[in-house]
Amino acid sequence: MIVFVTGGTGLIGSAAVAELLGNGHTVLALARSDASAEAAAKAGAEPIRGGLTDLDVLRAGVARADGVIHLAFSNDFSSTEAVTRSVEEESAAIATLGNELVGSDRPLVLASGTPAVPGRASVESDPTVTDGPVGGRGRAVAAALHLAARGVRSSAVRLPRTVHNQGDGGFAGLLTQIARQTGVSGYPGDGTQRWPAVHALDAAVLLRLALENAPAGTAWHAVADEGDAVRDIATVIGRRLELPVKPVPEETFGPIGAIFAADQPSSSAHTQQALNWHPTHPSLLDDLENLQP
């Protein structure tokens, strides 16, 4: 299968490209810079120069592909305005990818986020989150899933708050970054709130399985660790970086501070059974042991 991948040189995307190539697929990788194009080519993919705002480039990529995996997002959480801009750009890109696939029965796999459900771990049948600071991403994904009725084999792989590799990535990576900047390994609230996690290499396998096998209009959970207490995450970060560990205000984490403070465990029991996906790589707490001071 020829697969058009956006975000193919990021933490998750590079793992997904390697997984696809290792299983006999050909990869066309969207590359917004010379460095990204070089990285994609070195990995064995064919780079297609452009970014998420280059909608004609996206259309051209879809036209050459048997399927699409969308992973690109700017991950600029520096301000409310930056988050809004990133969400708007991605939403337009998702709509473009989906519209180009209408009537083709080709797969469109979208990266989404696991929802938070009060009092229990979220499951695959829970609705996509469409409110809050990044609710626009959920609305764009929901619209793409509805394209199942128009001949698109769309599916959403819901990624947890931390997708990690060698101690880096996701919310835990942001905790580490902020700890290095402030000299404190901080956590919001009392730290008992739980975050799900998955190793990037395990997430990559699920992305491939969804591309190959997921029925139209379905959602899947790329969750290996159902929920680690944020205080436990911060404790490992503090020990590895030789920094004090203590609670800090939500505002420390910018416009997504409220998300950082939320309890949001998630289950992947249905995904593991239905798609025969079984995570095998290190847990988040074990992977954080790779951090260097």
Protein Blocks (a to p, Z undefined) as FASTA:
>chain_A
ZZddehklbmklmmmmmmmmmnopacddddfbfklmmmmmmnopacdeddfklmmlmmmm
mmmpcbdcdfbdfkiakbmklmmmmmmmmmmmmmmmmmmmgonlpacdddddddddehia
cdfklccdfedjklmmmmmmmmmmmmmmnopacddddddfbdceehiacjklmmmmmmmm
nopacdehjhlaccddddfklmmmmmmmmmmmpcghiacdddfblbacfklmmmmmmmmn
opacddddfklnojmlmmmmpccddcfklmmmmnopacfbdcfklmmmmpcZZ
